[in-house]
Structures are given as structure tokens and as C-alpha cells.
Amino acid sequence: MNLTKKITLGLMAAGAVSAVSAADLTLTIGHVDPQDWTSSKKGAATEVFKNLVEAESGGRIEVNVYPSGQLGGETDLVQSAQEGTLSMAMVSGAFAKVCKEAAVLEIPYLFPSAPIAWEVLDGEFGKALSQHCLEESGLRTLAYGETGFRNFTNSKRAVAEPKDMKGLKIRVQTLPLYVEMVKAMGAEPTPIAWPEVPSALTTGVVDGQENPISVIEANKFYEFQKYLTLDGHVYGTDFLLMNEELYQSLSDADRAIINRAAKVAGTLGRAVQQFNSAKGLKSLAKNGMVITTPTPSQMAKFRDAAQPAVINWLKGEVQPEWIERAQMSVKVVSNSQ
């Protein structure tokens, strides 16, 4: 990197750019969650990353965190990291927009449990996916975090299996995968942008929605959603990403510092999400939600309804081998536990 480029990067975006020099390195990280580590998995992950990197480097490396969407939504953050005007980003579903194969992680009912998801992501499959996405996007996945298992809520009735979903209008993310999933269950998927969700739920535009427990509790959806179904249809993954050109410009010692801190960050993000999910579930029950936990046979009905439809759609979007590799990795890990 020449001197002119160093100076340009240092001045752009009001300090939200990575500036590299022989004696100083400033990293910028953007995410859309609150920064309070006790309630935010991305907040916890980026906070520990900042502290570990700054401490281990003796203050030579500075890390500036921009939470709560200060630098834009997840799609904006991914683009900024690709362009190099942002050093790093921690995002979830938006990463699949620049690496379609990342969407295989959202195959309904792919992961039986969080520990199995962790082992798959930290193992050979996760490493292979990271390398593939690096080649596709120019973004290095330093670590995998967690946004949690997604569950359905609605205001009409208890849902224990797909037949109970029939006729329910369910808000989904503006992603085709979720539309296909909910449609296959017999409900009516309604894509709505996140900022409009509370209004859509309170006015009856939709009957329900799907999100991790922590999101449902934090947004007080229990005030207008009576029923919760713990089906865990999609395991949400966080990706801690770094611009590859910047990463390659670093010394081996600095890369080692960043890699170590990133692994701790991903692990802490998972732990905070697990804690908040457990705490949130107790809060939702206390606030009057009727909670349904499907039996194994009922879960099989959900899986049999949703998986084939989503996989069929995915085969037109990604290389089919990635679907097979994900499923096989889960099977191998599940059989070993």
C-alpha cells in the first residue's frame, strides 16, 4: 500500500476507515445491534475484540466500534467492508448477498442444536465455506458468532405442527428463502422490512412473525403476540468479517493478534446469545405468552414440510454440492455426539 493510499484511507468517512502505518493501526468495526454487551451478542463480541486487540498490542492497534447501525444497515456494512472504507463488519443474513453459499446455513431445521452448529462451523465445513466466501466476496470470515434459533409467534392460536400454520399471515424477512419456507408450511408469508414490523403486528397486517427469543423479548412482542412456538426453524449465524486487502497488508504478528481476538469474540457472542435466549424465554412466559414446544414427531413434520421446498429453491441459487456438504457435516457431527 503506497503513502497516497494510506493518507486517503485515513481521511475518508470521518475516521471510519482503516489507516495503516508502521507504528499505528486503526481498525473500524460496524454492526447493527446495541453496544451493551449484556443484551447484545454483536455488542459483546465487538467489545471483547476491541479490548483484546488493544491490550495485546500494547495500544499500538486501536479499534473503533460503530454499533446500532451508525454506518448503515447490514447490506451497507458489507459493501463498505468490501470497498475498504470500513475495516470490519459483523453481520448475519446480509452476507449471503455477496456469498450465496452462506445461505445453506439457513436451511430449515438443519442444525439439531447450537453445540452441533458450533462444531460444524468451527470444523472443516466452516473453514471451507469461509475460504469459498473469501474468494467470492473479498471478505475474510475471522469467526462465526450466533444470532440464535428463530421461532414463530402469532396472535391467533397455538401452533404445534404445520397444519396449525394454515391461513396465518406471517411476517418474514425480505429474502426468498424465508418466503419459500413459510409457504411450504401452509401459512401466508408476508415480506416486511424490520422497522415496519411492530406496526404490522399491532394493526393486524400480519398475524405473526419469526425471530430469535432474545429479539422477541427485547422488542416486547409479547404485548401483541400471545403464542410462541419453539420450533427453532433456522439457526442464525453471525459472521465477523474483515477486508482481505487490509488483512494481507498486516504483519504476521498483527494477524495473529486479530485472529486470536476474533475467535474469543465469536465464542463470547454465542454465549451471550444463549444466556439472553434462556433469560428471554423466562420473561416471555412471565409476560403471559403461551409457549408450545413441538414433540419430536411434530418437529419431523415441520422439517418434512419446509426442507424440501427450501432446498429445491436453493439448488437454483447455489452450487448443490454446498447443500450436500452442509447436510453431511451435520450428520457426521450429530453421530459423534
HELIX and SHEET records of a PDB file:
HELIX    1   1 LEU A    3  LEU A   11  1                                   9    
HELIX    2   2 MET A   12  GLY A   15  5                                   4    
HELIX    3   3 LYS A   41  GLU A   56  1                                  16    
HELIX    4   4 GLU A   74  GLU A   83  1                                  10    
HELIX    5   5 GLY A   93  LYS A   97  5                                   5    
HELIX    6   6 LYS A  100  GLU A  106  5                                   7    
HELIX    7   7 ALA A  114  ASP A  122  1                                   9    
HELIX    8   8 GLU A  124  SER A  137  1                                  14    
HELIX    9   9 PRO A  162  MET A  165  5                                   4    
HELIX   10  10 PRO A  176  ALA A  184  1                                   9    
HELIX   11  11 TRP A  194  GLU A  196  5                                   3    
HELIX   12  12 VAL A  197  THR A  202  1                                   6    
HELIX   13  13 ILE A  213  ALA A  218  1                                   6    
HELIX   14  14 PHE A  221  GLU A  223  5                                   3    
HELIX   15  15 GLU A  244  SER A  249  1                                   6    
HELIX   16  16 ASP A  252  LYS A  286  1                                  35    
HELIX   17  17 PRO A  296  LEU A  314  1                                  19    
HELIX   18  18 PRO A  320  SER A  336  1                                  17    
SHEET    1   A 3 ALA A  19  VAL A  20  0                                        
SHEET    2   A 3 LEU A  25  GLY A  30 -1                                        
SHEET    3   A 3 ILE A  61  TYR A  66  1                                        
SHEET    1   B 6 ALA A  19  VAL A  20  0                                        
SHEET    2   B 6 LEU A  25  GLY A  30 -1                                        
SHEET    3   B 6 MET A  88  VAL A  91  1                                        
SHEET    4   B 6 TYR A 227  ASN A 243 -1                                        
SHEET    5   B 6 LEU A 139  ASN A 154 -1                                        
SHEET    6   B 6 GLY A 208  PRO A 212 -1                                        
SHEET    1   C 5 ALA A  19  VAL A  20  0                                        
SHEET    2   C 5 LEU A  25  GLY A  30 -1                                        
SHEET    3   C 5 MET A  88  VAL A  91  1                                        
SHEET    4   C 5 TYR A 227  ASN A 243 -1                                        
SHEET    5   C 5 VAL A 290  THR A 292  1                                        
SHEET    1   D 2 LYS A 169  VAL A 172  0                                        
SHEET    2   D 2 GLU A 188  PRO A 191  1                                        
END                                                                             
